[in-house]
Each structure stands twice: as C-alpha cells, then as structure tokens.
Amino acid sequence: MKRLIPLVCLALSATIATPAIAAYPEKPIEVIVAFGPGGGTDVAARSIARFMEAKLGNGAKVAVINKPGAGGEIGWTMLSQAKPDGYTIGMINPPAFVALAVEGKAKYTMDSFKPIGNIVLDPGILAVSKDSPYKTLKDIMAAAKASPGAIVVGTSGAAGSSEHIGLLSLNHTAGVTFTPAFFGATAPARQALLGGHVPAATMNLSEALTMVRSGDIRVLGVMSEERSPYLPDAPTFAENGYDLIVTASRGLAAPAGVPDEIVVKLEGALKAAMEDPEYLKAAEKAEIPLAYMDSAAYTALINKIYTGLTATWKVMPWR
C-alpha cells in the first residue's frame, strides 16, 4: 500500500496542474520588441502575433510592446526581469542579443531566458545610395584599401550588433578599415544613407527591399552563403572572394523559469502559426525570410553563437 501513495500523489498533482495549463492564456500576452516600430523585428513580431492568437485558443490576445533603446538592451533586460508566468515574452535578436552578454555589460546572461523558437534568419547587406560612385563591391573595397578609415559605414544597430560584427570581420579578413557609425535603429540608418550623410550602410536584407525596389539604394553585397530569392541580382560577398556570412536571427523567448508546459504550448502555437497557409502567404508578400526552429534547435543556435562571439571578443573586441 505504501508504494501506491507516491503514484496517487503524482496523479493528483497532474490532475491539478493540467487544467491550469489548459486554461492558459487567461489574459493578454505581451511581446516585448526591443526596437522601435517599423523595423524588421517589429514587422516580424506583429505579423506572427495574430496567428499565434488563433493557435493558442482560449480567446488569446497577443500584444506587441515596443521598448527600444541601448541597442536592444533595455527591452531584453525587461524581458529577463519579467514575471515567468508566460504572459510576458519577447523577440530576441542573436547575435546582437548575445553580444551584449559576451561583453559582460548587460544586466542579463543567456541563462536569463528560455528560447521558444526562431522565426526569421535575415542576412546582412552592404548598400550605397543610387548616386554613389561605388557601383560594385570591388569598387568600395578598393577605395577602402586606398584610404583606410575614410569610408564611414552606417549600421542599423549598436556596437556589437550583427552588422557591426560583420563589418569588423570584413575589416579583419579583407585587410581594410571601414569606420562604423551607429544609428541604433533601421530608420535613421536608412535616412542617413538616403541623405548622403554616410557613403554606405549595413542593415538586414528585409529592411532594405523597399528602397532597392524603388531604386533609391544599390546593394553591393549580401552576407549569406547563397543569393537571396528576394534579391536574386545582388551578389554575395563570397562570390567576390570574401568569406563573410552574417545572419540576424529573430525569434521568441520567455524569461527563465516559465513552466515547461507553457513553453511547449507557446512553441506549438508558433510552429502552427508558421505553417498556416494564410501566414505563409502574408510573410511571402511582406518578404519575411522565414526559418522556423523549435526551442531545442534555437537554444543550440544561441549557444553556438555565444561560443563563437566569446572567442571573437578575446581577439577582436567590438567596443
């Protein structure tokens, strides 16, 4: 009889816990976006939110809350400190999200979060305005070699962002010196490029498509292994002899300590949303470069990025 007691307790515990998880969510879920409205992260968050509402059931409401500042650190710190009840989740952006922790200046560590899943993998680009004298990647590389430090490249992120680290890697591998200018968000970086305040800029491909199509900017190189189907005419850095692959991730995470059952439910809702034909059609129309990963795969990717950036920081610190 004594051996039955633990089993009975476990059964009762499961009976008590299951309805609570089944009822989740019982109030609106907030998704913190650590950047301002209109950028790639904001667009990705808002596009997936309404589809996740339907997949979560229970009349779920998912609201996107913008908390920009300090290259994303403000929003990510808020996420790390949120109550781990599943009602505050957020968009995270490796490698920038990871780089802040590697520097040791952030108020969070990788252990402060529980990844839910990845949504987007968005390659970086190097672009110039339509009136730029640089017609090709070889043109701007030759100019950079001839005048070290003279060419300023605007970045849509802060120091340690994916674009900045990509620029440092290019400097290191190609033996050139581009000087970064940090704008902290996509909109001001685009404005600086269009206004002629910087001769070139880096940003994620999805954030530049409208300007490319309008003819306002020209993409000299894409930082991916293969050409993007969204910009098939834009060459990769690899095609020009530069081994440079820089891809920004945009995914969802919860603060550490959220019950596993809730993470599983959110993970399932994200997967179902990203498989929804209506969402896929909307994402294709918005030209969002989707790349779903579940919680385990996304965690492994983040850990890999952390290991790589830690090694890079030791030999080539970005601040």
N, C-alpha and C positions, 0 to 999 in steps of 0.2 A: 504493500500500500504506500509506503514512504516514497517508492520510486515514481509513483504516479503524480505526486504533488508538484514537482517542477514542471511536468508536462501540462498539468492543469493550469498552472500559473502562466506558462507561456501561451496557452490557448486563450486564456482570459485577456492577457496583455495584447495579443494580436487582435482580439475582438474589439478591445477598447481603442486601439491605435488606428485600425483600418478606417472606421467612419470619419475620423478627423482628417486623414489624408484624402479620403474620397471627397470630402466636402471642400477641399482646397481647390481654388481660392474662394474665400468668403468675403473678400474686399478687394479693391483695386490693387494691381501690382504696378509698382513704379520701376521704370527702366532708366537708370542714370546714364546719360550720354555726357562724356567729359569734354565735349567740344560744342561750339555754337551751332545754331540751326543752319541747314543748307549744305554742310559738308558731307563727305562720303559716309561717315559714321552715323550722322543724324539721319540721312536718307535710308541707310540700311536698317536702322532701328525702327523707324516709322513704317517702313514697308512691310516688315515682318510682324509688327505688333498686332495689327488687326487680325492677321491669320492665326496667330497664336491664341488670341482670344477665343476663336471658334473651336480650336483643337483642345483647349483646356476645359471647356464646358463650364457648367455652373454659372452661366451668365458672366463669365470672366471679363474684366476690363483691364487693359494694359496701357498705361500712360507713359509717354516719353518725357523725361525731365532733363533739360539741358543745364549742366553745371560746368561751364568752361573755365579755363584759367590754368596758368602754370604748366602749359604743355600737356594737360590732362590730369596732372597730379591732384588737383582739387576734387574732381569728380571721382577718381579712383580711390582717393583717401576716404571720401564719404561712403563709397560702396564698401570698403573694407571695414568701416566702423558701424555699418548699418546693423540693425537687429537681424539675426539669422533665422528669420521665420518664413522666408520665401516671398515676402511682399516687397522687398527691395532687391532688385537685381540690376545688372548694368552691362553696358558694352565695354569690352576691353580691347586694346589695340596693341598686341605684340607686333614688332619688337619694342616700340616706344614705351609701352606699359611695363615691360620687363627692364628696359634700360634704366629707368628711374630707380628701380630696386637694386640693380647692379651697382649703381653709383653710391648707394648707401645713404642717400639724402631723402628718400621717400619715407613717409610715415607708415608704410606697409611693406610686407615681404610677399613672396609668392605663396607662402603658407596662409596668407590672409584671405585667400579666395578659393572657391570651388568652381572650376570651369564647368559650364553647362554644355556648350557646343560652339563650333565655329560656323560662321555664315559666309564670310567673304575672304578671298585671297586676292588682293589688288596690287599689281606690280607698280613700282615707281617708274617715273619717266623724267627725262631732261627735255625741257621745252624752251623755245625762244619765241619772240613776237614775230608777226608776219613780215615786219620791216627789218628784221635782224640781218646783219651781214653774214651770219653763220648759217649756211644752207644745209650742212651735214654735220654729223658727229665728228668727222675727221677735221672739219674746219675749226670747230670750237676747241678741240683737243690740241690742235697745232697752235692756236692762239694762246691757250693756257700754258703750253710749254715755252712759248716765246716770251711770255710776260707772267712769271709766277706770281700768283696772288692778285693779279689785276682784274680778273673776271669774277664778279660777285654773283653768286647763285642764291636766289631766294628759296627758302624752304617753307612748306606749309605747316611744319611742326616746330618744336623747340629743339634745343641741343639734346641729342640722344634719340631723336625721332628716327623712324626708319629711313627717311630721306637724308637726314644728316649723316647717319652712319654709312649709308650708301655713298654719299659724297666723300666721306673720309676714306672709305675703302677704295674708291676710284683714285683719289689722290695718291694713296699708298701703292696701289698695284700699277698705275699708269705713270707714276713719277711726275705728276703735275700738282699744281696748287690752286684749286678753286677756293675762293673765300665765301663761307656761308653767311647768309643774312636770315635771321629767324623772324618769322611773322606770326607764328603761334597758331595759325588757322589758315584754311584754304582761301577764303575770300580775299583777305588782304594780300596774300601772296599773288593771287591772280591779278588783282588790281595793280600791284607793283610792276608785274610783268607787262601788262597791257599799257600802263602809263609810262613805260620806259625808265622806271626807277631802278630796275635791275636788268642786266642783259640776258639773264637766263633764270629758270626756276625749276625746282623739282616739286613734284606732288604725285599723288596716286593717279593712275590712268583714268579711273572712272570720274575723277574730279575735273578732268581736262577735256573730256569728249565733246562737250557742247562748244567750247572755244575752238577745238580743232575743226569741227564740222562747219563752224561759221567762218573759218579761215583766219581767225584772229591770232592764232598761235600755230607754231610748227613743232612737232615732236621730233627731236633729233635721235633719241634712243629710248628703248623700253628695257627695263631692268628685269627681264624674265628669260627663261630658257628658250621659249619659242615666241613668235609673233602673236599678238593678241587678235582673236577673231573680231574684236570691236574696232581694232585699228590695224588691219592687215598690211597696210602700206608702210607702217612705221617699223624701221629695223630695230633689232635688239642690239644691245651692247656687244653680245657675244659674236654677232655677225661682223662686228668691226674689230674683233680681236681683243675685247676686254671682258674678262670673266667676272661679270657683275650681275648678281641676282639679288634683288631687294624686293621683297613682297610683304605688304602690310596685311595683317590679319584683322578681321573684325568679328568678334564673337560675343557670347554671353557668359557671364559668370555671376555667382552669388557670393555673399560673404561666407567665410569659413564657418562651419558649424550648422549650416542649414541641414535639416534631416535628409538622409539619403533618399527617402521615399519622395520627397518634394523635388529633389534634384532630378530623379528619374522621371517624374511627371512633367517637369519643365523640359527636360531633354526630349521626351517623347512628343511633346507639343511642338517643339522647334523642328524636329525631324518631319513630323506630319505636315507642318506648315510649309516646309521647304519642298515637300513632294506634291503639294497642292497644285493642280494644273493652272488655276487662276493666279496663284502666286508666281509660278514659273513664267507665266505669260507677262505678268506685271514686271518681274525682275528683268526679263529679256527686253521689254520696252524701255525700262529705266537703265538698261545696260549695266546691271549689277553683276560683277564676276563672282558667281556663287561657288562655294566649295564646302559642302557640309562635312563636319566631323563630329562624332559623338563625344561625350565627356571624356572618355578614356583616351581617345586619339588626340583630342585637343589638349589635354593635360600633358601628354607625351610631347607634342609640338612645343608647348610653352617651356617645358623642362629642357628641351633641346636648344631652344633659343637662349634660355638662361645660361646654359653651359657655354654656348658659343660666345655670347656677349661678355661673360665673365673673363674668358680667355682674351678677348679683344681688348677689354678695358685695361688689362695688365700691360699690354704693349702699345696700345693706341687709345688712350683715354679721350673721350669726346668733349670734355669740359676742362 
